[in-house]
Amino acid sequence: MDKYNKNDPASIQSMFTSIANNYDRTNAILSLQLHKYWNRSLIRSVVTPASPKDFLDLCSGTGEIAFTYLKQAHTPCQTYLLDFSEGMLACAKDKASRLHFPVTHQLHYIQADAQKIPLPDSSIDCATIAYGIRNVKEPGLCLQEVLRVLRPGGTFGILELTQPSNPLWRFSHRLYLNTMVPLLGRCFTSNQAAYQYLCNSIQSFIQPADLKGLLLNKGFHEVKSISLIGGIATILVAKKSL
């Protein structure tokens, strides 16, 4: 049996805490720095147009999505960083202390399960989840919760690592995942199993078209999909009806 399994949330929580201190550096290496482009694309497509007063970043990790947005935000923003891992949130807090955000950008750190968001109904203008939905035991429950906390007309964005549809590109992508990612994970962290889980989770997760269908099924509207670099990452943008 694999050491980490999303059907055992405690194991996923433990995994992310174990890799938290090296998470940003390892991500940069494994993605060949492409994660910065993907993150900016999510912010440009979802968060910036919403110009939220209240912003929720689910599975926030070390705060990369939230902080990248806040660096460019021109209006006050109350930001909620929610993550299952205490270690990830500790890294996010440390990072924020070095960024010296103005007091108008209030930060709230929430250790919680994305399937049970501890925020009131209709309290958030915009929500995102980057590289996290595939780690949630029941993605549909997470989507229901996001819909609940969004205000009418609110925007939700998902950024996820996906599999290319082109057969040749898909083969190359799978070869990289199955050989280089575990190798680099072993070189740069003490937890090779975590990066083996990463590879497995990308290859076993539903395709973007299915995720789009799930969003629609849960009540979201105006759902659109944006393929990045041949489909190795995908953004889905969805709205809550007015």
The 8 nearest C-alpha neighbors of each residue, nearest first, counted from 0:
[[1, 2, 3, 4, 196, 192, 7, 6],
 [2, 0, 3, 4, 196, 192, 195, 193],
 [1, 3, 0, 4, 192, 10, 196, 193],
 [4, 2, 1, 10, 11, 196, 5, 193],
 [3, 5, 6, 7, 10, 1, 11, 2],
 [4, 6, 7, 136, 8, 134, 11, 135],
 [5, 7, 4, 136, 8, 135, 137, 10],
 [6, 8, 5, 4, 9, 10, 11, 3],
 [9, 7, 11, 10, 5, 6, 12, 136],
 [10, 8, 12, 11, 7, 13, 14, 5],
 [9, 11, 13, 8, 12, 3, 7, 14],
 [12, 10, 14, 8, 13, 9, 3, 5],
 [11, 13, 9, 84, 10, 14, 15, 83],
 [12, 14, 10, 16, 11, 15, 9, 17],
 [15, 13, 11, 17, 16, 12, 10, 193],
 [14, 16, 18, 17, 12, 13, 19, 84],
 [15, 17, 86, 19, 13, 14, 84, 18],
 [16, 18, 14, 15, 19, 13, 86, 190],
 [19, 17, 15, 16, 22, 21, 20, 14],
 [20, 18, 22, 16, 87, 21, 86, 17],
 [19, 21, 22, 18, 90, 17, 23, 87],
 [22, 20, 19, 24, 18, 23, 25, 188],
 [21, 23, 19, 25, 24, 18, 20, 26],
 [24, 22, 26, 25, 21, 27, 61, 20],
 [25, 23, 27, 26, 21, 22, 28, 187],
 [24, 26, 28, 22, 27, 23, 21, 29],
 [27, 25, 29, 23, 28, 24, 30, 22],
 [26, 28, 32, 24, 25, 30, 29, 31],
 [27, 29, 31, 25, 26, 30, 32, 24],
 [30, 28, 26, 31, 27, 25, 180, 183],
 [29, 31, 32, 33, 27, 28, 26, 34],
 [30, 32, 28, 33, 29, 27, 34, 26],
 [33, 31, 27, 30, 34, 35, 28, 29],
 [34, 32, 30, 36, 35, 31, 37, 27],
 [33, 35, 37, 36, 32, 30, 38, 27],
 [36, 34, 38, 33, 37, 32, 39, 27],
 [35, 37, 39, 33, 34, 38, 40, 32],
 [38, 36, 34, 40, 35, 39, 41, 33],
 [37, 39, 35, 41, 40, 36, 34, 64],
 [38, 40, 42, 36, 41, 37, 43, 35],
 [39, 41, 37, 43, 38, 42, 44, 36],
 [42, 40, 38, 44, 39, 43, 45, 37],
 [41, 43, 46, 39, 45, 40, 44, 47],
 [42, 44, 40, 47, 41, 45, 39, 46],
 [45, 43, 41, 42, 40, 46, 48, 47],
 [46, 44, 42, 43, 41, 156, 47, 48],
 [45, 47, 42, 49, 48, 50, 43, 44],
 [46, 48, 50, 49, 43, 42, 45, 44],
 [49, 47, 50, 46, 45, 44, 43, 51],
 [48, 50, 46, 51, 47, 45, 125, 154],
 [51, 49, 47, 48, 46, 52, 74, 72],
 [52, 50, 53, 49, 124, 54, 125, 76],
 [51, 53, 76, 77, 75, 54, 124, 50],
 [52, 54, 77, 123, 51, 124, 76, 78],
 [53, 55, 78, 125, 51, 126, 123, 124],
 [56, 54, 126, 79, 78, 80, 57, 125],
 [57, 55, 127, 80, 59, 126, 128, 79],
 [58, 56, 128, 81, 59, 127, 55, 82],
 [59, 57, 82, 131, 60, 81, 128, 56],
 [58, 60, 57, 62, 56, 82, 80, 81],
 [61, 59, 87, 62, 58, 82, 88, 91],
 [60, 62, 91, 87, 90, 63, 88, 59],
 [61, 63, 91, 59, 65, 60, 64, 66],
 [62, 64, 66, 65, 67, 61, 60, 59],
 [65, 63, 67, 66, 62, 38, 68, 59],
 [66, 64, 68, 62, 67, 63, 69, 56],
 [65, 67, 69, 68, 63, 64, 62, 70],
 [68, 66, 64, 70, 65, 69, 63, 71],
 [67, 69, 66, 65, 70, 71, 72, 64],
 [70, 68, 72, 66, 71, 67, 65, 104],
 [69, 71, 67, 68, 72, 66, 100, 98],
 [70, 72, 69, 68, 73, 67, 47, 66],
 [73, 71, 69, 74, 70, 68, 75, 50],
 [72, 74, 71, 75, 69, 50, 70, 76],
 [73, 75, 72, 76, 50, 52, 103, 51],
 [76, 74, 103, 104, 52, 77, 73, 72],
 [77, 75, 52, 104, 53, 78, 74, 51],
 [76, 78, 105, 53, 104, 52, 106, 54],
 [79, 77, 54, 106, 53, 55, 76, 105],
 [78, 80, 55, 107, 108, 106, 54, 56],
 [79, 81, 108, 56, 59, 109, 107, 55],
 [82, 80, 109, 57, 59, 58, 110, 108],
 [81, 83, 58, 110, 84, 59, 111, 60],
 [82, 84, 111, 110, 112, 12, 85, 58],
 [85, 83, 86, 87, 12, 82, 16, 15],
 [84, 86, 88, 87, 89, 110, 16, 83],
 [87, 85, 16, 89, 84, 88, 19, 90],
 [88, 86, 60, 90, 19, 61, 84, 89],
 [87, 89, 91, 85, 90, 86, 61, 92],
 [88, 90, 86, 92, 91, 87, 85, 93],
 [89, 91, 93, 87, 88, 61, 92, 94],
 [92, 90, 61, 88, 94, 62, 89, 93],
 [93, 91, 95, 89, 94, 90, 88, 96],
 [92, 94, 90, 96, 91, 95, 89, 97],
 [93, 95, 91, 97, 92, 96, 90, 98],
 [96, 94, 98, 92, 97, 93, 91, 99],
 [95, 97, 93, 94, 98, 99, 92, 100],
 [98, 96, 95, 94, 99, 93, 100, 92],
 [97, 99, 95, 96, 100, 94, 66, 70],
 [100, 98, 97, 96, 101, 95, 102, 94],
 [99, 101, 98, 104, 102, 95, 70, 69],
 [102, 100, 103, 104, 99, 105, 75, 98],
 [101, 103, 104, 105, 100, 75, 99, 106],
 [104, 102, 75, 101, 105, 76, 77, 100],
 [105, 103, 76, 102, 75, 77, 101, 106],
 [104, 106, 77, 103, 78, 102, 76, 107],
 [107, 105, 78, 79, 77, 104, 108, 80],
 [106, 108, 79, 80, 78, 109, 105, 77],
 [109, 107, 80, 79, 81, 106, 110, 88],
 [110, 108, 81, 111, 80, 82, 107, 79],
 [109, 111, 82, 83, 81, 85, 84, 108],
 [112, 110, 83, 82, 109, 81, 113, 116],
 [111, 113, 114, 83, 115, 116, 82, 110],
 [114, 112, 115, 141, 116, 111, 57, 58],
 [113, 115, 141, 112, 140, 116, 144, 137],
 [116, 114, 113, 112, 117, 144, 141, 111],
 [115, 117, 113, 118, 114, 144, 112, 111],
 [118, 116, 115, 119, 111, 109, 112, 113],
 [117, 119, 116, 148, 120, 122, 123, 121],
 [120, 118, 122, 148, 121, 117, 147, 116],
 [119, 121, 148, 147, 122, 118, 149, 150],
 [122, 120, 150, 148, 149, 123, 147, 119],
 [121, 123, 148, 120, 119, 150, 149, 124],
 [124, 122, 149, 53, 150, 125, 148, 54],
 [125, 123, 153, 51, 53, 150, 149, 54],
 [124, 126, 154, 54, 153, 123, 155, 51],
 [127, 125, 55, 155, 56, 54, 156, 154],
 [128, 126, 156, 56, 155, 157, 57, 55],
 [127, 129, 57, 157, 56, 131, 58, 158],
 [128, 130, 158, 131, 157, 159, 127, 58],
 [131, 129, 159, 158, 132, 160, 128, 133],
 [132, 130, 129, 134, 133, 58, 128, 135],
 [131, 133, 135, 134, 138, 130, 128, 159],
 [132, 134, 131, 135, 204, 200, 130, 138],
 [135, 133, 132, 131, 5, 136, 200, 11],
 [134, 136, 132, 137, 138, 133, 5, 131],
 [135, 137, 5, 6, 138, 134, 8, 7],
 [136, 138, 139, 140, 135, 141, 114, 6],
 [139, 137, 141, 140, 135, 132, 136, 142],
 [138, 140, 142, 141, 137, 143, 213, 217],
 [141, 139, 143, 114, 142, 138, 137, 144],
 [140, 142, 114, 138, 144, 139, 143, 113],
 [141, 143, 145, 139, 144, 140, 146, 138],
 [144, 142, 140, 146, 141, 145, 217, 147],
 [143, 145, 147, 141, 142, 146, 140, 116],
 [144, 146, 142, 147, 148, 143, 149, 141],
 [145, 147, 143, 149, 144, 148, 142, 239],
 [146, 148, 144, 145, 120, 149, 143, 121],
 [147, 149, 120, 121, 145, 122, 146, 123],
 [150, 148, 123, 121, 146, 153, 147, 124],
 [149, 151, 121, 153, 123, 124, 122, 152],
 [152, 150, 241, 153, 239, 240, 149, 121],
 [151, 153, 241, 239, 240, 150, 238, 154],
 [154, 152, 124, 150, 239, 151, 149, 125],
 [155, 153, 238, 125, 237, 126, 239, 124],
 [156, 154, 126, 237, 127, 125, 236, 238],
 [155, 157, 236, 127, 235, 45, 237, 126],
 [156, 158, 128, 235, 234, 127, 129, 159],
 [159, 157, 129, 234, 233, 130, 128, 41],
 [160, 158, 130, 233, 232, 129, 161, 157],
 [159, 161, 232, 231, 201, 233, 130, 158],
 [160, 162, 231, 232, 201, 159, 230, 233],
 [161, 163, 231, 230, 169, 164, 202, 160],
 [164, 162, 230, 169, 231, 165, 229, 168],
 [163, 165, 166, 169, 162, 230, 168, 229],
 [164, 166, 168, 163, 167, 169, 229, 170],
 [167, 165, 169, 168, 170, 164, 163, 171],
 [168, 166, 170, 169, 165, 171, 172, 164],
 [167, 169, 171, 165, 170, 166, 172, 163],
 [168, 170, 163, 166, 172, 167, 171, 165],
 [169, 171, 167, 173, 172, 168, 166, 174],
 [172, 170, 174, 168, 173, 169, 175, 167],
 [171, 173, 169, 175, 170, 174, 168, 176],
 [172, 174, 176, 170, 175, 171, 177, 169],
 [175, 173, 171, 177, 172, 176, 178, 170],
 [176, 174, 179, 172, 173, 178, 177, 171],
 [177, 175, 173, 180, 174, 198, 178, 179],
 [176, 178, 174, 175, 173, 179, 180, 198],
 [179, 177, 175, 176, 180, 174, 181, 182],
 [178, 180, 182, 175, 181, 183, 176, 177],
 [179, 181, 176, 183, 182, 178, 184, 29],
 [182, 180, 184, 194, 195, 183, 179, 178],
 [183, 181, 179, 185, 184, 180, 186, 178],
 [184, 182, 186, 180, 185, 181, 179, 187],
 [183, 185, 181, 191, 182, 187, 186, 188],
 [184, 186, 191, 182, 183, 188, 187, 181],
 [187, 185, 183, 184, 188, 182, 189, 191],
 [186, 188, 184, 185, 183, 25, 189, 21],
 [189, 187, 190, 185, 184, 186, 191, 21],
 [188, 190, 185, 191, 187, 186, 184, 18],
 [191, 189, 192, 188, 193, 185, 184, 18],
 [190, 192, 185, 184, 193, 194, 181, 189],
 [193, 191, 195, 190, 194, 196, 2, 3],
 [194, 192, 196, 191, 195, 190, 14, 197],
 [195, 193, 197, 196, 191, 192, 181, 184],
 [194, 196, 192, 198, 197, 193, 181, 199],
 [195, 197, 199, 193, 194, 198, 200, 192],
 [198, 196, 194, 200, 195, 199, 201, 193],
 [199, 197, 195, 196, 201, 200, 176, 194],
 [198, 200, 196, 202, 197, 201, 203, 195],
 [199, 201, 197, 203, 202, 198, 204, 196],
 [202, 200, 198, 199, 204, 203, 161, 160],
 [201, 203, 199, 200, 204, 198, 162, 161],
 [202, 204, 200, 201, 199, 205, 198, 133],
 [205, 203, 201, 202, 200, 133, 206, 161],
 [204, 206, 209, 210, 203, 207, 208, 133],
 [205, 207, 209, 208, 210, 204, 161, 162],
 [208, 206, 210, 209, 211, 205, 233, 161],
 [209, 207, 211, 210, 206, 212, 224, 205],
 [210, 208, 212, 211, 206, 207, 205, 213],
 [209, 211, 213, 207, 212, 208, 214, 206],
 [212, 210, 208, 214, 209, 213, 207, 215],
 [211, 213, 209, 215, 210, 214, 216, 208],
 [212, 214, 216, 210, 211, 215, 217, 209],
 [215, 213, 211, 217, 216, 212, 219, 210],
 [214, 216, 219, 212, 218, 213, 217, 220],
 [215, 217, 213, 214, 218, 212, 219, 211],
 [216, 218, 214, 215, 219, 143, 213, 142],
 [219, 217, 215, 216, 214, 220, 239, 146],
 [218, 220, 215, 239, 214, 238, 237, 217],
 [219, 221, 238, 222, 237, 239, 215, 240],
 [222, 220, 237, 238, 223, 219, 236, 239],
 [223, 221, 237, 220, 236, 211, 235, 238],
 [224, 222, 236, 235, 221, 237, 225, 211],
 [223, 225, 235, 234, 226, 236, 233, 222],
 [226, 224, 234, 233, 235, 227, 223, 236],
 [225, 227, 233, 230, 232, 224, 229, 234],
 [226, 228, 232, 230, 233, 229, 231, 225],
 [229, 227, 230, 231, 226, 232, 163, 233],
 [228, 230, 227, 163, 231, 226, 168, 165],
 [229, 231, 163, 226, 232, 227, 228, 162],
 [232, 230, 161, 162, 163, 160, 229, 228],
 [231, 233, 160, 161, 230, 227, 159, 226],
 [234, 232, 226, 159, 227, 225, 158, 230],
 [235, 233, 158, 225, 157, 224, 236, 226],
 [234, 236, 224, 157, 156, 223, 225, 237],
 [235, 237, 156, 223, 222, 155, 234, 224],
 [238, 236, 222, 155, 221, 154, 220, 219],
 [239, 237, 154, 220, 219, 153, 221, 152],
 [238, 240, 152, 219, 153, 151, 220, 154],
 [239, 241, 152, 151, 238, 220, 219, 153],
 [240, 151, 152, 239, 153, 150, 238, 220]]
